[in-house]
Amino acid sequence: MKELALDLRNNPVGRLDIAKNITDEFLEKRQLIIFTKEEIGNFQYYYASGNGRFEKGNLYILINKKLASSSEVLESAVQGSSKRSYT
């Protein structure tokens, strides 16, 4: 597979752990997926493992205004990746 379209439109909910696992499939090793802040003020950072199945092909992400939660995590992490082009 050389190209993949990921349709996240109208996806207002989701679980963070699943979003992190899916995002890991698209990012190269040590790229930041997300960081969270705990109630006590500590930060938790989540990085890609480098074992992704689709790190090098063309990825198209379809989004709209009804996007939220875990879908935003995925979209933001891929958009912030220095190895991907984003339009």
N, C-alpha and C positions, 0 to 999 in steps of 0.2 A: 504494500500500500504506500502510495506516495503523497496522497492528499486525503484530508479528513475534514468533514464539516460537522461541527458540534452545535446543536440547536438548544440554546438555553432560554429561549423566549418563553415568557409566561411561567417562569419557575420561581415563585416567591418564597419557597421554603427549602429546607434540606438540612442534613447533618454535617457538621464541620469535619468530623473524622472521615466521612466518605468523600467530601470535597477535596481534602488533603490527599487522599489515596488516588483519586482520579487525576488531580493536578500533577502528581508525581510522575504519571505516565508521559507527560509532555515536556518536562523540564530536565535539563542535564544536572548532574551531580552538584550538590552544594548551592543550588539556586534557591533563594528564599521563597517559600510558599506563602507563609503568613506568620505573624507573631501576635500573641495575645497577652493581655495584661490581667493578672489575677487580682482579686480583691485586696490582697495585702501589698500590692504594688510590684510584684515580681513579674518579669516578662518571660514568656515561653516562646522560643523560636522553632519553626518547623521548616526544614530544608529538604529538597529533593534528594532521593537516595542515589540517583544515577542508574537505576534499573528499569527505567521507563521503556515502554514498547514503541513509543512514537515520539522520539526526541528530535528527529531530523526532518520529517516530512512537512509539507504545507498544511497548516491548521487554520481553518476558518471557523470563527465563533460567531454565531448569530445571537444577538441580544436585543432587548427592547426595554421600555420603561417599567415593565412588570417583573424585572429581574431583581432578586434580593437574596440575602443570606449566603448559603453555601455556593450558589452559582456566581455570586459576586467575588467570592474568594478565588474560584477557579479562573474567572475572566481576568481579574486583577493580576494574579500571579503570572499568567501567561503573557498578558500585555506588558508587564514589567520585565519580562525575560529579555536579556540582551541578545539572545540568539534567534528570536522570532521577529518577523515583521508583522505589523498589526494595522489593520485598516477598519 
